[in-house]
Amino acid sequence: MSFEIPDDRRYLESHEWALEENGTVRVGISDFAQDELGDVVFVELPEAGDELTQEDEFGVIESIKAVSDLYAPVSGEVTAINEDLFDAPELVNEDPFGEGWMLEIDADDTDELQALLSAEEYEDQIA
């Protein structure tokens, strides 16, 4: 089976992705992760203004099959959350790299992204 793995992002081993633009890091879960979870029915996210530390838990995603913790790819302040997910959690399944994004972080240090997996490395991990 082939999964979409955009090479403009970095990945955590726990299947979150991070896309950095001008110091802001948008976060979601990978195509592989949403496929493994099955139909997403609930997403719990932090609030804007919350401070996150790299690799700390920031929320929970619940599907018909499982409940999984979500982990921060970088440290920083949450500047936005995707409130659409509260009414339409299925967006995570339908468009994990687009409309299904979860939050944005004003990164304390974008160099933290270098510690994450490249698309190629992530692809090797899920193979």
C-alpha positions as CSV (number, residue, x, y, z in Angstrom):
1,M,0.0,0.0,0.0
2,S,1.3,3.4,-0.8
3,F,0.8,6.5,1.4
4,E,1.2,10.1,0.6
5,I,4.3,11.5,2.3
6,P,4.9,15.1,1.2
7,D,8.6,15.9,1.2
8,D,8.1,19.6,2.3
9,R,7.5,18.4,5.9
10,R,9.3,16.7,8.8
11,Y,7.9,13.7,10.7
12,L,7.9,12.3,14.2
13,E,8.2,8.6,14.8
14,S,4.8,8.9,16.4
15,H,3.4,9.9,13.0
16,E,2.8,13.6,13.4
17,W,4.0,16.0,10.6
18,A,5.4,19.5,10.8
19,L,5.4,22.1,8.1
20,E,7.4,25.3,8.9
21,E,6.7,28.6,7.3
22,N,8.3,31.8,8.6
23,G,8.7,30.4,12.1
24,T,5.2,29.1,12.3
25,V,4.9,25.3,12.4
26,R,1.6,23.7,11.2
27,V,1.0,20.2,12.7
28,G,-1.1,17.2,11.8
29,I,-0.9,13.5,11.5
30,S,0.3,11.5,8.5
31,D,-1.7,9.7,5.9
32,F,-0.3,6.4,7.3
33,A,-1.5,7.3,10.8
34,Q,-5.0,8.3,9.8
35,D,-5.3,5.0,7.8
36,E,-4.1,2.9,10.8
37,L,-6.6,4.7,13.1
38,G,-9.6,4.3,10.9
39,D,-12.5,6.7,11.1
40,V,-11.6,9.6,13.4
41,V,-14.5,10.5,15.7
42,F,-12.9,13.0,18.1
43,V,-9.8,15.3,18.4
44,E,-8.8,17.0,21.6
45,L,-6.4,19.9,21.1
46,P,-4.7,22.5,23.4
47,E,-5.9,26.1,23.5
48,A,-4.2,29.0,21.7
49,G,-1.7,30.5,24.0
50,D,-0.7,27.2,25.5
51,E,3.1,26.5,25.6
52,L,4.3,23.2,24.3
53,T,7.7,21.4,24.6
54,Q,9.1,19.3,21.8
55,E,7.9,15.6,22.0
56,D,5.4,16.4,24.9
57,E,1.8,15.3,24.5
58,F,-0.4,18.0,23.2
59,G,-3.7,16.2,22.6
60,V,-5.6,13.1,21.9
61,I,-7.1,11.6,18.7
62,E,-9.9,9.1,19.0
63,S,-11.1,6.7,16.2
64,I,-13.5,3.8,16.1
65,K,-10.5,1.6,16.6
66,A,-8.2,3.4,19.1
67,V,-7.3,6.4,21.2
68,S,-3.8,7.8,20.6
69,D,-1.8,10.6,22.1
70,L,-0.5,13.5,19.9
71,Y,3.0,14.8,20.3
72,A,4.5,18.2,19.6
73,P,7.2,18.4,16.9
74,V,8.6,21.6,18.2
75,S,8.6,23.7,21.4
76,G,6.7,27.0,21.3
77,E,3.3,28.7,21.8
78,V,0.1,27.4,20.2
79,T,-1.1,30.3,18.0
80,A,-4.0,28.6,16.2
81,I,-6.0,25.4,16.4
82,N,-8.2,23.9,13.7
83,E,-11.6,24.4,15.3
84,D,-13.2,22.7,12.2
85,L,-12.1,19.4,13.6
86,F,-14.4,19.7,16.6
87,D,-17.5,19.5,14.3
88,A,-15.8,17.5,11.5
89,P,-13.1,15.2,12.9
90,E,-13.3,13.2,9.7
91,L,-11.3,15.9,7.9
92,V,-8.3,14.2,9.4
93,N,-9.1,11.1,7.3
94,E,-10.2,13.0,4.2
95,D,-7.3,15.4,4.0
96,P,-4.6,14.8,6.6
97,F,-2.1,17.2,5.0
98,G,-4.6,20.0,4.2
99,E,-8.0,20.6,5.9
100,G,-7.2,18.0,8.5
101,W,-4.3,20.0,10.1
102,M,-4.5,20.3,13.9
103,L,-2.6,23.3,15.2
104,E,0.0,25.9,14.6
105,I,3.0,26.7,16.9
106,D,5.1,29.8,17.0
107,A,8.3,27.8,17.2
108,D,10.9,28.8,19.9
109,D,13.6,27.3,17.7
110,T,12.9,26.0,14.2
111,D,16.2,24.1,14.4
112,E,14.3,21.5,16.4
113,L,12.8,20.4,13.1
114,Q,16.2,19.0,12.1
115,A,15.8,16.3,14.8
116,L,12.7,15.0,13.1
117,L,12.5,12.5,10.3
118,S,12.7,13.5,6.6
119,A,10.0,12.2,4.3
120,E,12.4,9.5,3.1
121,E,13.3,8.5,6.6
122,Y,9.6,8.4,7.6
123,E,8.8,6.3,4.6
124,D,11.5,3.8,5.6
125,Q,10.0,3.7,9.1
126,I,6.5,2.8,8.0
127,A,7.6,0.4,5.2
